[in-house]
Amino acid sequence: MAGSGQPPVAGSMKTSRQMAEELEKGLHAALLDFVREALLSWWRAHGLEYPWRSYRDPWEVLVSEILLRKTNAEKVSSRIGEVLSVLRSPEDVLRLREEDLADLLRPFGMQRIKARQLRGLAQRLAAEGGRIPEDPEALSALPGVGRYIAAAVLCFALGRPAAAVDTNVIRVLTRVFGVKPERSRPRADPYIWKIAELLLPADHPREHSWALLDLGKKVCRPRRPKCSECPLAAVCWWNARRAEGTAGRE
């Protein structure tokens, strides 16, 4: 498959719903297998390293992901240890005045918003006995969490096969599979999430998810993607259309 240079998903762009239904029916099983294997091999050689990727405490992953919102990952990487040494638990958050909490988070930007999110999260957890839920719906319903952070906690902290879909992941999936989201906000498109879930392997879910995130950041960039360096180039719908000079016309 990889050597043919022809993407298995041929023809015109499809909606995310159409592609999700095709994948669920097993119509592109060989493609899914190839993408999984290629992603993992690429990540083992080229994956990024961040402190939070070694965290297995759900609270530490929650804090890290809230700080990462609209913030440069390298900036969070250099200060996350300092923050977690102060905010070791929800109770530690509640002991701080909101002004002091905002000052602690100032280096990450949006400090007042993030301080309110962390305080609201800590208050809810404290009211429920301090335990972080492991049910996806209960976790995503926590203040400041949502579906992506809930998936990140389940996958990155607990090693469960939960698909974490952000803008980078959406870009990789829509280009490789040649799909157009059903909604104007792709992150709210349930079929994009379904495609990510169908692609996610039961084994190595952490590494697979990090590979998608890193590929979208390093290679499958919004502008000037490095298709010649992409491990999925041979099976990518968008790359085939780019070579024809027709990418972006649909």
Residue pairs with C-beta under 8 A, 6 or more apart in sequence:
1 8
1 30
1 31
1 34
1 234
1 235
2 34
2 38
2 234
2 235
3 234
4 234
5 234
5 240
6 240
7 178
7 234
7 235
7 236
7 237
7 239
7 240
8 28
8 30
8 31
8 235
9 19
9 28
9 31
9 177
9 178
9 235
9 237
10 237
12 178
12 250
13 178
13 179
13 180
13 237
13 250
14 22
14 177
14 178
14 179
14 180
15 179
15 180
15 181
15 182
15 191
16 174
16 179
16 180
16 181
16 182
16 189
16 191
16 192
16 194
16 195
17 182
17 191
18 179
19 177
19 178
19 179
19 191
19 195
20 191
20 194
20 195
20 198
22 28
23 32
23 194
23 195
23 198
23 199
24 194
24 198
31 235
32 198
32 199
34 235
35 176
35 199
35 232
35 235
36 199
36 201
36 208
38 231
38 232
39 208
39 211
39 212
39 215
39 231
39 232
40 204
40 207
40 208
40 211
41 231
42 211
42 215
42 231
43 207
43 208
43 210
43 211
43 214
43 215
44 207
46 214
46 218
47 207
47 210
47 211
47 214
48 73
48 210
48 214
48 217
48 218
50 73
50 76
50 77
51 77
51 80
51 81
52 60
52 61
52 64
52 65
52 76
52 80
52 156
53 156
53 206
53 210
55 61
55 64
55 156
55 157
56 157
56 158
57 157
58 132
58 153
58 157
58 158
59 89
59 90
59 132
60 84
60 157
61 152
61 153
61 156
61 157
62 121
62 132
62 145
62 149
62 153
63 80
63 83
63 84
63 87
63 118
64 76
64 80
64 84
65 148
65 149
65 152
65 153
66 114
66 117
66 118
66 121
66 144
66 149
67 76
67 80
67 83
67 105
67 108
67 114
68 76
69 110
69 114
70 109
70 110
71 108
71 109
71 110
75 107
75 108
76 108
79 107
79 108
83 104
83 105
86 92
86 96
86 104
87 93
87 104
87 118
89 130
90 121
90 122
90 123
90 125
90 126
90 130
91 122
91 126
91 130
93 101
93 118
93 119
93 121
93 122
94 119
94 122
94 123
94 126
96 104
98 115
98 116
98 119
101 115
101 118
101 119
102 111
102 112
102 115
103 111
105 111
105 114
105 115
105 118
108 114
117 143
117 144
118 144
120 143
120 144
121 142
121 143
121 144
121 145
123 143
124 142
124 143
125 131
125 132
125 142
132 139
132 153
133 139
133 142
134 154
134 158
136 150
136 151
136 154
136 162
139 145
139 150
139 153
139 154
140 146
140 147
140 149
140 150
142 150
147 165
147 193
148 164
148 165
148 166
148 187
150 162
151 162
151 163
151 164
151 165
152 164
154 160
154 162
155 161
155 162
155 163
155 164
155 205
155 206
155 209
156 164
156 206
156 209
159 205
159 206
160 205
161 200
161 201
161 202
161 205
162 200
162 205
163 193
163 196
163 197
163 199
163 200
163 209
164 209
164 213
165 173
165 187
165 192
165 193
165 196
166 187
166 213
166 216
167 186
167 187
167 216
168 212
168 213
168 215
168 216
168 217
168 220
169 196
169 212
169 213
169 216
170 181
170 186
170 187
170 192
171 216
171 220
171 222
172 212
172 215
172 216
172 220
172 232
173 179
173 192
173 195
173 196
173 199
173 212
174 180
174 181
174 186
174 192
174 238
175 220
175 225
175 236
175 237
175 238
175 239
176 232
176 235
176 236
176 237
176 238
177 195
177 237
178 237
178 238
178 241
179 192
179 195
180 250
181 189
181 191
181 192
182 189
182 190
182 191
183 189
186 192
196 212
199 208
200 208
200 209
201 208
215 230
215 231
215 232
218 226
219 225
219 226
219 227
219 229
219 230
220 226
220 230
227 233
227 236
227 239
227 242
230 236
230 239
232 239
233 239
238 247
239 247
241 247
241 248
241 249
